[in-house]
């Protein structure tokens, strides 16, 4: 493991309140990505801050919508703003944007995601935060936005990584530092195990 052991608190919560659904879906919406346990988020943010404390993070980048809550609590630890990539351009975004395409594992859709160029600068040192890492498409899209801006990507903080899917391994092989707080080794209808 990288800097610290996976967070037992998060693993215990997944075992207690998570539900495995057909198709490799881990349902954690009761505490992570629909209803949010802010105390748990604060503990997770502290763990990410410990891991990336020496990286001089100036901006946290996530993707709408599930990562926003986690990113906001993490940003309090780092003392920096949060920027989230939007899945559609709205009328209130003026000027030019960075754009990339992302395939959603959960929804089975492909989205064009954008951030306004005025908020992602070449001087930024960016930490990516997201709730899940499975196939890695969302994280790759966020990496692409950082690359387009010429900013420095310091790494990614992930709540739950499905280590049995290829995303984490592929992105680590490309040099991305990923700190996942719970790494699921396997799951089936009646069991779930973590990487140790």
LOPANU-839467 format. One record per atom (N, C-alpha, C): residue number from 0; residue in three letters; chain; x, y, z. Coordinates in Angstrom, 3 decimals, always signed. Example, Ala and Ser with C-alpha at 12.3 -4.5 7.8 and 13.67 -1.06 7.14 Angstrom:
REM LOPANU-839467
   pos   code   unit         xx         yy         zz
     0    ALA      A    +13.190     -5.690     +7.800
     0    ALA      A    +12.300     -4.500     +7.800
     0    ALA      A    +13.200     -3.300     +7.800
     1    SER      A    +12.850     -2.250     +7.080
     1    SER      A    +13.670     -1.060     +7.140
     1    SER      A    +12.900     +0.030     +7.870
REM end
This chain:
REM LOPANU-839467
   pos   code   unit         xx         yy         zz
     0    UNK      A     +0.849     -1.188     +0.000
     0    UNK      A     +0.000     +0.000     +0.000
     0    UNK      A     +0.883     +1.236     +0.000
     1    UNK      A     +0.350     +2.348     -0.438
     1    UNK      A     +1.144     +3.550     -0.571
     1    UNK      A     +1.539     +4.123     +0.796
     2    UNK      A     +0.938     +5.202     +1.213
     2    UNK      A     +1.375     +5.918     +2.408
     2    UNK      A     +0.794     +5.331     +3.687
     3    UNK      A     -0.392     +4.809     +3.644
     3    UNK      A     -1.078     +4.369     +4.849
     3    UNK      A     -1.967     +3.187     +4.492
     4    UNK      A     -2.402     +2.473     +5.503
     4    UNK      A     -3.303     +1.347     +5.279
     4    UNK      A     -4.690     +1.841     +4.890
     5    UNK      A     -5.461     +1.010     +4.155
     5    UNK      A     -6.822     +1.418     +3.832
     5    UNK      A     -7.610     +1.724     +5.109
     6    UNK      A     -8.549     +2.594     +5.007
     6    UNK      A     -9.316     +3.007     +6.176
     6    UNK      A    -10.281     +1.924     +6.617
     7    UNK      A     -9.991     +1.332     +7.763
     7    UNK      A    -10.865     +0.281     +8.304
     7    UNK      A    -12.280     +0.807     +8.526
     8    UNK      A    -12.386     +2.054     +8.929
     8    UNK      A    -13.690     +2.649     +9.180
     8    UNK      A    -14.574     +2.586     +7.938
     9    UNK      A    -14.030     +2.922     +6.784
     9    UNK      A    -14.789     +2.870     +5.541
     9    UNK      A    -15.103     +1.428     +5.162
    10    UNK      A    -14.131     +0.541     +5.297
    10    UNK      A    -14.363     -0.871     +4.984
    10    UNK      A    -15.489     -1.443     +5.850
    11    UNK      A    -15.445     -1.147     +7.151
    11    UNK      A    -16.484     -1.650     +8.056
    11    UNK      A    -17.852     -1.110     +7.661
    12    UNK      A    -17.898     +0.157     +7.255
    12    UNK      A    -19.172     +0.755     +6.853
    12    UNK      A    -19.699     +0.098     +5.581
    13    UNK      A    -18.813     -0.197     +4.648
    13    UNK      A    -19.220     -0.878     +3.416
    13    UNK      A    -19.785     -2.254     +3.740
    14    UNK      A    -19.098     -2.983     +4.608
    14    UNK      A    -19.572     -4.318     +4.980
    14    UNK      A    -20.919     -4.259     +5.696
    15    UNK      A    -21.103     -3.248     +6.530
    15    UNK      A    -22.332     -3.138     +7.309
    15    UNK      A    -23.510     -2.634     +6.469
    16    UNK      A    -23.272     -1.569     +5.676
    16    UNK      A    -24.385     -0.884     +5.017
    16    UNK      A    -24.384     -0.963     +3.493
    17    UNK      A    -23.309     -1.463     +2.903
    17    UNK      A    -23.263     -1.585     +1.447
    17    UNK      A    -24.042     -2.795     +0.969
    18    UNK      A    -24.456     -2.741     -0.274
    18    UNK      A    -25.195     -3.858     -0.878
    18    UNK      A    -24.612     -4.134     -2.256
    19    UNK      A    -24.380     -5.401     -2.553
    19    UNK      A    -23.888     -5.787     -3.869
    19    UNK      A    -25.081     -6.083     -4.760
    20    UNK      A    -25.104     -5.449     -5.920
    20    UNK      A    -26.183     -5.624     -6.888
    20    UNK      A    -25.636     -6.339     -8.123
    21    UNK      A    -26.517     -7.005     -8.877
    21    UNK      A    -26.071     -7.679    -10.105
    21    UNK      A    -25.353     -6.703    -11.038
    22    UNK      A    -24.404     -7.231    -11.780
    22    UNK      A    -23.649     -6.420    -12.725
    22    UNK      A    -22.438     -5.749    -12.114
    23    UNK      A    -22.010     -6.197    -10.914
    23    UNK      A    -20.821     -5.635    -10.286
    23    UNK      A    -21.040     -4.262     -9.685
    24    UNK      A    -22.272     -3.955     -9.277
    24    UNK      A    -22.592     -2.664     -8.676
    24    UNK      A    -22.526     -2.785     -7.155
    25    UNK      A    -21.759     -1.906     -6.530
    25    UNK      A    -21.708     -1.822     -5.068
    25    UNK      A    -22.516     -0.600     -4.672
    26    UNK      A    -23.626     -0.855     -4.001
    26    UNK      A    -24.556     +0.215     -3.622
    26    UNK      A    -24.176     +0.734     -2.240
    27    UNK      A    -23.713     +1.977     -2.206
    27    UNK      A    -23.303     +2.621     -0.953
    27    UNK      A    -23.968     +3.991     -0.829
    28    UNK      A    -25.155     +4.089     -1.410
    28    UNK      A    -25.814     +5.394     -1.453
    28    UNK      A    -26.395     +5.834     -0.115
    29    UNK      A    -26.434     +4.957     +0.866
    29    UNK      A    -26.937     +5.332     +2.179
    29    UNK      A    -25.960     +6.147     +3.000
    30    UNK      A    -24.677     +6.181     +2.573
    30    UNK      A    -23.681     +6.938     +3.339
    30    UNK      A    -22.627     +7.621     +2.480
    31    UNK      A    -22.530     +7.274     +1.186
    31    UNK      A    -21.426     +7.811     +0.382
    31    UNK      A    -21.860     +8.695     -0.773
    32    UNK      A    -22.801     +8.249     -1.589
    32    UNK      A    -23.051     +9.014     -2.807
    32    UNK      A    -24.518     +9.332     -3.104
    33    UNK      A    -25.340     +9.321     -2.085
    33    UNK      A    -26.689     +9.887     -2.198
    33    UNK      A    -26.982    +10.590     -0.871
    34    UNK      A    -27.178     +9.801     +0.166
    34    UNK      A    -27.153    +10.361     +1.523
    34    UNK      A    -25.694    +10.306     +1.970
    35    UNK      A    -25.194    +11.405     +2.521
    35    UNK      A    -23.759    +11.495     +2.813
    35    UNK      A    -23.499    +11.577     +4.311
    36    UNK      A    -22.588    +10.726     +4.780
    36    UNK      A    -22.154    +10.743     +6.174
    36    UNK      A    -20.955    +11.698     +6.268
    37    UNK      A    -21.214    +12.916     +6.684
    37    UNK      A    -20.194    +13.952     +6.662
    37    UNK      A    -19.078    +13.670     +7.667
    38    UNK      A    -19.386    +13.028     +8.791
    38    UNK      A    -18.323    +12.649     +9.738
    38    UNK      A    -17.371    +11.653     +9.101
    39    UNK      A    -17.929    +10.676     +8.394
    39    UNK      A    -17.094     +9.713     +7.675
    39    UNK      A    -16.262    +10.440     +6.618
    40    UNK      A    -16.878    +11.368     +5.900
    40    UNK      A    -16.158    +12.149     +4.884
    40    UNK      A    -14.981    +12.899     +5.502
    41    UNK      A    -15.182    +13.439     +6.700
    41    UNK      A    -14.110    +14.185     +7.366
    41    UNK      A    -12.933    +13.272     +7.670
    42    UNK      A    -13.206    +12.047     +8.101
    42    UNK      A    -12.125    +11.084     +8.349
    42    UNK      A    -11.403    +10.726     +7.060
    43    UNK      A    -12.161    +10.574     +5.989
    43    UNK      A    -11.564    +10.266     +4.692
    43    UNK      A    -10.697    +11.429     +4.215
    44    UNK      A    -11.186    +12.639     +4.397
    44    UNK      A    -10.424    +13.827     +3.980
    44    UNK      A     -9.107    +13.918     +4.729
    45    UNK      A     -9.118    +13.594     +6.022
    45    UNK      A     -7.884    +13.609     +6.819
    45    UNK      A     -6.878    +12.592     +6.272
    46    UNK      A     -7.369    +11.427     +5.882
    46    UNK      A     -6.481    +10.402     +5.325
    46    UNK      A     -5.862    +10.875     +4.009
    47    UNK      A     -6.662    +11.492     +3.147
    47    UNK      A     -6.107    +12.011     +1.885
    47    UNK      A     -5.130    +13.145     +2.143
    48    UNK      A     -5.457    +13.994     +3.122
    48    UNK      A     -4.555    +15.098     +3.436
    48    UNK      A     -3.219    +14.559     +3.949
    49    UNK      A     -3.274    +13.522     +4.764
    49    UNK      A     -2.036    +12.893     +5.251
    49    UNK      A     -1.202    +12.375     +4.079
    50    UNK      A     -1.880    +11.766     +3.106
    50    UNK      A     -1.172    +11.181     +1.964
    50    UNK      A     -0.570    +12.234     +1.042
    51    UNK      A     -1.269    +13.365     +0.863
    51    UNK      A     -0.840    +14.370     -0.110
    51    UNK      A     -0.404    +15.686     +0.543
    52    UNK      A     -0.101    +15.661     +1.816
    52    UNK      A     +0.224    +16.890     +2.564
    52    UNK      A     +1.420    +17.637     +1.986
    53    UNK      A     +2.380    +16.934     +1.424
    53    UNK      A     +3.601    +17.568     +0.919
    53    UNK      A     +3.517    +17.967     -0.554
    54    UNK      A     +2.336    +17.840     -1.152
    54    UNK      A     +2.202    +18.075     -2.592
    54    UNK      A     +1.695    +19.471     -2.948
    55    UNK      A     +1.497    +20.327     -1.955
    55    UNK      A     +1.082    +21.720     -2.202
    55    UNK      A     -0.129    +21.825     -3.129
    56    UNK      A     -1.173    +21.073     -2.793
    56    UNK      A     -2.405    +21.059     -3.589
    56    UNK      A     -3.037    +22.447     -3.572
    57    UNK      A     -3.347    +22.973     -4.766
    57    UNK      A     -4.009    +24.278     -4.864
    57    UNK      A     -5.446    +24.168     -5.354
    58    UNK      A     -5.818    +23.003     -5.878
    58    UNK      A     -7.179    +22.826     -6.378
    58    UNK      A     -7.542    +21.348     -6.326
    59    UNK      A     -8.793    +21.086     -5.950
    59    UNK      A     -9.334    +19.728     -6.011
    59    UNK      A    -10.317    +19.688     -7.164
    60    UNK      A    -10.170    +18.666     -8.016
    60    UNK      A    -11.030    +18.497     -9.181
    60    UNK      A    -11.791    +17.191     -9.051
    61    UNK      A    -13.095    +17.242     -9.293
    61    UNK      A    -13.935    +16.047     -9.299
    61    UNK      A    -14.895    +16.145    -10.470
    62    UNK      A    -15.798    +15.188    -10.555
    62    UNK      A    -16.779    +15.178    -11.644
    62    UNK      A    -18.164    +15.137    -11.030
    63    UNK      A    -19.111    +15.811    -11.658
    63    UNK      A    -20.459    +15.806    -11.083
    63    UNK      A    -21.057    +14.421    -11.259
    64    UNK      A    -21.836    +13.929    -10.320
    64    UNK      A    -22.255    +14.644     -9.132
    64    UNK      A    -21.729    +13.966     -7.867
    65    UNK      A    -21.486    +12.672     -7.927
    65    UNK      A    -21.202    +11.921     -6.696
    65    UNK      A    -19.926    +12.338     -5.979
    66    UNK      A    -18.963    +12.869     -6.683
    66    UNK      A    -17.705    +13.245     -6.040
    66    UNK      A    -17.715    +14.593     -5.355
    67    UNK      A    -18.743    +15.385     -5.591
    67    UNK      A    -18.724    +16.767     -5.108
    67    UNK      A    -18.692    +16.857     -3.584
    68    UNK      A    -19.520    +16.093     -2.906
    68    UNK      A    -19.537    +16.144     -1.443
    68    UNK      A    -18.193    +15.775     -0.847
    69    UNK      A    -17.604    +14.676     -1.324
    69    UNK      A    -16.284    +14.251     -0.848
    69    UNK      A    -15.231    +15.324     -1.112
    70    UNK      A    -15.278    +15.883     -2.314
    70    UNK      A    -14.286    +16.885     -2.698
    70    UNK      A    -14.383    +18.128     -1.814
    71    UNK      A    -15.591    +18.537     -1.474
    71    UNK      A    -15.769    +19.729     -0.631
    71    UNK      A    -15.192    +19.528     +0.762
    72    UNK      A    -15.429    +18.370     +1.356
    72    UNK      A    -14.890    +18.105     +2.691
    72    UNK      A    -13.365    +17.993     +2.617
    73    UNK      A    -12.854    +17.354     +1.565
    73    UNK      A    -11.403    +17.249     +1.394
    73    UNK      A    -10.782    +18.635     +1.222
    74    UNK      A    -11.455    +19.503     +0.491
    74    UNK      A    -10.931    +20.850     +0.255
    74    UNK      A    -10.788    +21.635     +1.552
    75    UNK      A    -11.642    +21.373     +2.532
    75    UNK      A    -11.497    +22.026     +3.834
    75    UNK      A    -10.171    +21.638     +4.479
    76    UNK      A     -9.782    +20.371     +4.331
    76    UNK      A     -8.498    +19.917     +4.880
    76    UNK      A     -7.323    +20.577     +4.167
    77    UNK      A     -7.427    +20.710     +2.859
    77    UNK      A     -6.326    +21.248     +2.064
    77    UNK      A     -6.337    +22.771     +1.999
    78    UNK      A     -7.463    +23.386     +2.367
    78    UNK      A     -7.566    +24.840     +2.297
    78    UNK      A     -7.506    +25.374     +0.881
    79    UNK      A     -8.226    +24.716     -0.021
    79    UNK      A     -8.207    +25.117     -1.428
    79    UNK      A     -9.608    +25.001     -2.023
    80    UNK      A     -9.822    +25.570     -3.212
    80    UNK      A    -11.133    +25.458     -3.853
    80    UNK      A    -11.370    +24.090     -4.479
    81    UNK      A    -12.647    +23.812     -4.722
    81    UNK      A    -13.073    +22.618     -5.458
    81    UNK      A    -13.589    +23.068     -6.821
    82    UNK      A    -13.218    +22.337     -7.831
    82    UNK      A    -13.746    +22.543     -9.178
    82    UNK      A    -14.350    +21.227     -9.620
    83    UNK      A    -15.591    +21.263    -10.111
    83    UNK      A    -16.141    +20.011    -10.615
    83    UNK      A    -16.438    +20.103    -12.092
    84    UNK      A    -16.097    +19.032    -12.787
    84    UNK      A    -16.357    +18.936    -14.219
    84    UNK      A    -17.848    +18.707    -14.419
    85    UNK      A    -18.450    +19.546    -15.260
    85    UNK      A    -19.883    +19.454    -15.530
    85    UNK      A    -20.126    +18.540    -16.726
    86    UNK      A    -21.273    +17.851    -16.675
    86    UNK      A    -21.613    +16.928    -17.750
    86    UNK      A    -22.355    +17.605    -18.890
    87    UNK      A    -22.579    +18.891    -18.780
    87    UNK      A    -23.165    +19.644    -19.891
    87    UNK      A    -22.842    +21.115    -19.705
    88    UNK      A    -22.736    +21.825    -20.802
    88    UNK      A    -22.449    +23.258    -20.725
    88    UNK      A    -23.754    +23.997    -20.452
    89    UNK      A    -23.749    +24.796    -19.419
    89    UNK      A    -24.931    +25.560    -19.050
    89    UNK      A    -24.748    +27.019    -19.461
    90    UNK      A    -25.844    +27.757    -19.436
    90    UNK      A    -25.812    +29.152    -19.871
    90    UNK      A    -24.941    +30.028    -18.988
    91    UNK      A    -24.718    +29.599    -17.745
    91    UNK      A    -23.929    +30.451    -16.845
    91    UNK      A    -22.425    +30.238    -16.970
    92    UNK      A    -21.989    +29.374    -17.877
    92    UNK      A    -20.553    +29.229    -18.133
    92    UNK      A    -20.216    +30.076    -19.351
    93    UNK      A    -19.500    +31.158    -19.087
    93    UNK      A    -19.085    +32.060    -20.159
    93    UNK      A    -17.686    +31.674    -20.634
    94    UNK      A    -17.412    +31.971    -21.873
    94    UNK      A    -16.052    +31.814    -22.365
    94    UNK      A    -15.693    +30.397    -22.741
    95    UNK      A    -14.392    +30.152    -22.809
    95    UNK      A    -13.905    +28.876    -23.319
    95    UNK      A    -13.784    +27.843    -22.207
    96    UNK      A    -13.821    +26.597    -22.625
    96    UNK      A    -13.806    +25.474    -21.689
    96    UNK      A    -12.833    +24.401    -22.169
    97    UNK      A    -12.377    +23.597    -21.224
    97    UNK      A    -11.695    +22.350    -21.551
    97    UNK      A    -12.770    +21.279    -21.608
    98    UNK      A    -12.688    +20.396    -22.597
    98    UNK      A    -13.698    +19.363    -22.788
    98    UNK      A    -13.032    +18.009    -22.975
    99    UNK      A    -13.670    +16.973    -22.415
    99    UNK      A    -13.228    +15.603    -22.646
    99    UNK      A    -14.453    +14.700    -22.609
   100    UNK      A    -14.299    +13.487    -23.104
   100    UNK      A    -15.421    +12.523    -23.115
   100    UNK      A    -15.169    +11.462    -22.047
   101    UNK      A    -16.245    +11.117    -21.317
   101    UNK      A    -16.157    +10.146    -20.232
   101    UNK      A    -17.310     +9.163    -20.346
   102    UNK      A    -16.994     +7.874    -20.230
   102    UNK      A    -18.029     +6.846    -20.206
   102    UNK      A    -18.343     +6.493    -18.757
   103    UNK      A    -19.615     +6.533    -18.403
   103    UNK      A    -20.045     +6.201    -17.049
   103    UNK      A    -20.291     +4.700    -16.936
   104    UNK      A    -19.549     +4.043    -16.027
   104    UNK      A    -19.739     +2.608    -15.791
   104    UNK      A    -21.135     +2.352    -15.234
   105    UNK      A    -21.558     +3.172    -14.284
   105    UNK      A    -22.839     +2.964    -13.610
   105    UNK      A    -24.026     +3.231    -14.531
   106    UNK      A    -23.950     +4.310    -15.311
   106    UNK      A    -25.090     +4.704    -16.134
   106    UNK      A    -25.033     +4.157    -17.556
   107    UNK      A    -23.854     +3.720    -17.981
   107    UNK      A    -23.715     +3.184    -19.325
   107    UNK      A    -23.829     +4.238    -20.416
   108    UNK      A    -23.552     +5.500    -20.088
   108    UNK      A    -23.613     +6.600    -21.051
   108    UNK      A    -22.232     +7.203    -21.272
   109    UNK      A    -22.087     +7.915    -22.387
   109    UNK      A    -20.878     +8.680    -22.637
   109    UNK      A    -21.240    +10.154    -22.524
   110    UNK      A    -20.457    +10.894    -21.733
   110    UNK      A    -20.723    +12.304    -21.496
   110    UNK      A    -19.554    +13.146    -22.007
   111    UNK      A    -19.874    +14.333    -22.503
   111    UNK      A    -18.866    +15.365    -22.692
   111    UNK      A    -18.807    +16.114    -21.372
   112    UNK      A    -17.650    +16.146    -20.723
   112    UNK      A    -17.523    +16.882    -19.467
   112    UNK      A    -16.621    +18.084    -19.692
   113    UNK      A    -16.946    +19.163    -18.973
   113    UNK      A    -16.259    +20.428    -19.209
   113    UNK      A    -15.889    +21.115    -17.906
   114    UNK      A    -14.829    +21.912    -17.981
   114    UNK      A    -14.522    +22.888    -16.934
   114    UNK      A    -14.148    +24.190    -17.643
   115    UNK      A    -14.519    +25.288    -17.030
   115    UNK      A    -14.175    +26.590    -17.587
   115    UNK      A    -12.675    +26.818    -17.456
   116    UNK      A    -12.063    +27.290    -18.520
   116    UNK      A    -10.620    +27.518    -18.518
   116    UNK      A    -10.182    +28.513    -17.449
   117    UNK      A    -11.053    +29.437    -17.095
   117    UNK      A    -10.679    +30.448    -16.103
   117    UNK      A    -10.476    +29.855    -14.700
   118    UNK      A    -10.977    +28.645    -14.460
   118    UNK      A    -10.862    +28.045    -13.125
   118    UNK      A     -9.820    +26.934    -13.021
   119    UNK      A     -9.266    +26.482    -14.139
   119    UNK      A     -8.225    +25.458    -14.116
   119    UNK      A     -7.011    +26.029    -14.839
   120    UNK      A     -6.018    +26.423    -14.049
   120    UNK      A     -4.883    +27.189    -14.564
   120    UNK      A     -3.614    +26.352    -14.612
   121    UNK      A     -2.692    +26.756    -15.452
   121    UNK      A     -1.433    +26.021    -15.571
   121    UNK      A     -0.638    +26.039    -14.260
   122    UNK      A     -0.853    +27.040    -13.432
   122    UNK      A     -0.145    +27.130    -12.145
   122    UNK      A     -0.731    +26.205    -11.074
   123    UNK      A     -1.903    +25.617    -11.334
   123    UNK      A     -2.560    +24.781    -10.325
   123    UNK      A     -1.843    +23.454    -10.117
   124    UNK      A     -1.882    +23.011     -8.860
   124    UNK      A     -1.432    +21.668     -8.479
   124    UNK      A     -2.688    +20.926     -8.047
   125    UNK      A     -3.110    +19.978     -8.865
   125    UNK      A     -4.459    +19.424     -8.793
   125    UNK      A     -4.474    +18.032     -8.175
   126    UNK      A     -5.396    +17.860     -7.225
   126    UNK      A     -5.697    +16.551     -6.654
   126    UNK      A     -7.088    +16.157     -7.132
   127    UNK      A     -7.203    +14.987     -7.731
   127    UNK      A     -8.503    +14.465     -8.153
   127    UNK      A     -9.131    +13.720     -6.987
   128    UNK      A    -10.429    +13.904     -6.781
   128    UNK      A    -11.162    +13.183     -5.741
   128    UNK      A    -12.406    +12.588     -6.382
   129    UNK      A    -12.685    +11.309     -6.098
   129    UNK      A    -13.916    +10.698     -6.599
   129    UNK      A    -14.357     +9.586     -5.660
   130    UNK      A    -15.624     +9.202     -5.803
   130    UNK      A    -16.177     +8.188     -4.913
   130    UNK      A    -15.765     +6.779     -5.321
   131    UNK      A    -15.718     +6.493     -6.633
   131    UNK      A    -15.412     +5.140     -7.103
   131    UNK      A    -14.351     +5.151     -8.195
   132    UNK      A    -13.599     +4.073     -8.238
   132    UNK      A    -12.700     +3.779     -9.358
   132    UNK      A    -12.954     +2.339     -9.762
   133    UNK      A    -13.427     +2.149    -10.990
   133    UNK      A    -13.693     +0.806    -11.514
   133    UNK      A    -12.876     +0.623    -12.797
   134    UNK      A    -13.441     +1.031    -13.912
   134    UNK      A    -12.727     +0.935    -15.182
   134    UNK      A    -11.810     +2.130    -15.434
   135    UNK      A    -11.997     +3.198    -14.682
   135    UNK      A    -11.074     +4.320    -14.741
   135    UNK      A    -11.416     +5.412    -15.738
   136    UNK      A    -12.578     +5.320    -16.400
   136    UNK      A    -12.909     +6.297    -17.443
   136    UNK      A    -13.059     +7.708    -16.879
   137    UNK      A    -13.752     +7.855    -15.758
   137    UNK      A    -13.939     +9.193    -15.183
   137    UNK      A    -12.599     +9.793    -14.776
   138    UNK      A    -11.765     +8.988    -14.143
   138    UNK      A    -10.457     +9.478    -13.704
   138    UNK      A     -9.584     +9.854    -14.905
   139    UNK      A     -9.636     +9.041    -15.951
   139    UNK      A     -8.884     +9.376    -17.170
   139    UNK      A     -9.365    +10.692    -17.767
   140    UNK      A    -10.674    +10.921    -17.758
   140    UNK      A    -11.223    +12.169    -18.266
   140    UNK      A    -10.740    +13.363    -17.462
   141    UNK      A    -10.728    +13.225    -16.134
   141    UNK      A    -10.239    +14.313    -15.283
   141    UNK      A     -8.749    +14.561    -15.521
   142    UNK      A     -7.985    +13.487    -15.679
   142    UNK      A     -6.558    +13.632    -15.994
   142    UNK      A     -6.376    +14.405    -17.296
   143    UNK      A     -7.218    +14.116    -18.280
   143    UNK      A     -7.127    +14.798    -19.569
   143    UNK      A     -7.410    +16.292    -19.420
   144    UNK      A     -8.394    +16.656    -18.595
   144    UNK      A     -8.686    +18.072    -18.379
   144    UNK      A     -7.496    +18.794    -17.751
   145    UNK      A     -6.840    +18.148    -16.780
   145    UNK      A     -5.657    +18.734    -16.138
   145    UNK      A     -4.535    +18.892    -17.160
   146    UNK      A     -4.353    +17.874    -17.999
   146    UNK      A     -3.320    +17.934    -19.037
   146    UNK      A     -3.592    +19.075    -20.010
   147    UNK      A     -4.840    +19.220    -20.434
   147    UNK      A     -5.195    +20.301    -21.361
   147    UNK      A     -4.862    +21.674    -20.772
   148    UNK      A     -5.042    +21.808    -19.464
   148    UNK      A     -4.775    +23.095    -18.800
   148    UNK      A     -3.289    +23.339    -18.582
   149    UNK      A     -2.471    +22.300    -18.730
   149    UNK      A     -1.049    +22.435    -18.440
   149    UNK      A     -0.765    +22.500    -16.953
   150    UNK      A     -1.728    +22.089    -16.129
   150    UNK      A     -1.569    +22.091    -14.675
   150    UNK      A     -0.792    +20.851    -14.235
   151    UNK      A     -0.383    +20.836    -12.980
   151    UNK      A     +0.343    +19.694    -12.411
   151    UNK      A     -0.648    +18.787    -11.706
   152    UNK      A     -0.666    +17.516    -12.088
   152    UNK      A     -1.529    +16.523    -11.461
   152    UNK      A     -0.744    +15.819    -10.366
   153    UNK      A     -1.134    +16.015     -9.111
   153    UNK      A     -0.376    +15.399     -8.008
   153    UNK      A     -0.850    +13.989     -7.696
   154    UNK      A     -2.096    +13.658     -8.053
   154    UNK      A     -2.598    +12.315     -7.804
   154    UNK      A     -4.102    +12.304     -7.676
   155    UNK      A     -4.608    +11.167     -7.176
   155    UNK      A     -6.046    +10.984     -7.033
   155    UNK      A     -6.358    +10.329     -5.700
   156    UNK      A     -7.379    +10.846     -5.038
   156    UNK      A     -7.918    +10.236     -3.825
   156    UNK      A     -9.255     +9.601     -4.166
   157    UNK      A     -9.356     +8.305     -3.924
   157    UNK      A    -10.551     +7.541     -4.274
   157    UNK      A    -11.127     +6.936     -2.994
   158    UNK      A    -12.438     +7.007     -2.850
   158    UNK      A    -13.070     +6.383     -1.687
   158    UNK      A    -13.025     +4.863     -1.833
   159    UNK      A    -13.638     +4.334     -2.892
   159    UNK      A    -13.748     +2.882     -3.076
   159    UNK      A    -13.202     +2.509     -4.447
   160    UNK      A    -12.185     +1.675     -4.448
   160    UNK      A    -11.629     +1.154     -5.702
   160    UNK      A    -12.026     -0.297     -5.853
   161    UNK      A    -12.587     -0.628     -7.003
   161    UNK      A    -12.854     -2.028     -7.338
   161    UNK      A    -11.571     -2.571     -7.961
   162    UNK      A    -10.711     -3.129     -7.115
   162    UNK      A     -9.379     -3.549     -7.564
   162    UNK      A     -9.436     -4.716     -8.539
   163    UNK      A    -10.566     -5.401     -8.617
   163    UNK      A    -10.715     -6.516     -9.555
   163    UNK      A    -11.071     -6.034    -10.966
   164    UNK      A    -11.299     -4.730    -11.121
   164    UNK      A    -11.522     -4.148    -12.439
   164    UNK      A    -10.251     -3.410    -12.867
   165    UNK      A    -10.070     -3.144    -14.161
   165    UNK      A     -8.754     -2.743    -14.658
   165    UNK      A     -8.329     -1.291    -14.444
   166    UNK      A     -9.232     -0.410    -14.039
   166    UNK      A     -8.922     +1.019    -14.017
   166    UNK      A     -7.722     +1.403    -13.173
   167    UNK      A     -7.699     +0.984    -11.921
   167    UNK      A     -6.612     +1.362    -11.011
   167    UNK      A     -5.255     +0.888    -11.491
   168    UNK      A     -5.187     -0.361    -11.886
   168    UNK      A     -3.911     -0.925    -12.346
   168    UNK      A     -3.410     -0.205    -13.602
   169    UNK      A     -4.325     +0.056    -14.538
   169    UNK      A     -3.938     +0.714    -15.785
   169    UNK      A     -3.436     +2.144    -15.531
   170    UNK      A     -4.140     +2.884    -14.677
   170    UNK      A     -3.748     +4.270    -14.420
   170    UNK      A     -2.469     +4.354    -13.589
   171    UNK      A     -2.284     +3.443    -12.661
   171    UNK      A     -1.017     +3.410    -11.906
   171    UNK      A     +0.146     +3.099    -12.845
   172    UNK      A     -0.076     +2.209    -13.806
   172    UNK      A     +0.971     +1.869    -14.774
   172    UNK      A     +1.360     +3.078    -15.624
   173    UNK      A     +0.430     +4.022    -15.791
   173    UNK      A     +0.713     +5.258    -16.535
   173    UNK      A     +1.360     +6.316    -15.651
   174    UNK      A     +1.569     +5.992    -14.361
   174    UNK      A     +2.271     +6.916    -13.479
   174    UNK      A     +1.386     +7.732    -12.555
   175    UNK      A     +0.074     +7.505    -12.559
   175    UNK      A     -0.814     +8.264    -11.684
   175    UNK      A     -0.752     +7.694    -10.265
   176    UNK      A     -0.486     +8.548     -9.315
   176    UNK      A     -0.504     +8.150     -7.912
   176    UNK      A     -1.958     +8.124     -7.453
   177    UNK      A     -2.422     +6.965     -6.991
   177    UNK      A     -3.805     +6.795     -6.554
   177    UNK      A     -3.805     +6.320     -5.112
   178    UNK      A     -4.498     +7.051     -4.248
   178    UNK      A     -4.671     +6.666     -2.844
   178    UNK      A     -6.135     +6.306     -2.644
   179    UNK      A     -6.405     +5.003     -2.635
   179    UNK      A     -7.767     +4.504     -2.439
   179    UNK      A     -7.933     +4.092     -0.988
   180    UNK      A     -9.028     +4.507     -0.374
   180    UNK      A     -9.224     +4.246     +1.049
   180    UNK      A     -9.810     +2.875     +1.325
   181    UNK      A    -10.532     +2.310     +0.380
   181    UNK      A    -11.023     +0.931     +0.482
   181    UNK      A    -10.851     +0.299     -0.889
   182    UNK      A    -10.120     -0.815     -0.937
   182    UNK      A     -9.882     -1.504     -2.213
   182    UNK      A    -10.577     -2.852     -2.172
   183    UNK      A    -11.631     -2.987     -2.963
   183    UNK      A    -12.422     -4.213     -2.995
   183    UNK      A    -11.706     -5.221     -3.884
   184    UNK      A    -11.365     -6.379     -3.291
   184    UNK      A    -10.671     -7.438     -4.034
   184    UNK      A    -11.638     -8.276     -4.855
   185    UNK      A    -12.807     -8.546     -4.280
   185    UNK      A    -13.816     -9.344     -4.976
   185    UNK      A    -15.170     -9.095     -4.337
   186    UNK      A    -16.212     -9.327     -5.122
   186    UNK      A    -17.553     -9.258     -4.561
   186    UNK      A    -18.489    -10.148     -5.345
   187    UNK      A    -19.431    -10.698     -4.614
   187    UNK      A    -20.485    -11.518     -5.201
   187    UNK      A    -21.759    -11.199     -4.434
   188    UNK      A    -22.842    -11.888     -4.766
   188    UNK      A    -24.121    -11.581     -4.128
   188    UNK      A    -24.081    -11.713     -2.609
   189    UNK      A    -23.218    -12.572     -2.098
   189    UNK      A    -23.229    -12.817     -0.647
   189    UNK      A    -21.900    -12.527     +0.055
   190    UNK      A    -20.922    -11.976     -0.654
   190    UNK      A    -19.655    -11.693     +0.011
   190    UNK      A    -18.914    -10.542     -0.669
   191    UNK      A    -18.030     -9.944     +0.124
   191    UNK      A    -17.208     -8.854     -0.364
   191    UNK      A    -15.899     -8.917     +0.410
   192    UNK      A    -14.769     -8.891     -0.301
   192    UNK      A    -13.477     -8.921     +0.385
   192    UNK      A    -12.650     -7.725     -0.065
   193    UNK      A    -11.726     -7.339     +0.801
   193    UNK      A    -10.868     -6.187     +0.541
   193    UNK      A     -9.428     -6.630     +0.298
   194    UNK      A     -8.690     -5.835     -0.466
   194    UNK      A     -7.268     -6.053     -0.680
   194    UNK      A     -6.561     -5.806     +0.634
   195    UNK      A     -5.698     -6.677     +1.014
   195    UNK      A     -4.909     -6.508     +2.257
   195    UNK      A     -3.445     -6.387     +1.909
REM end
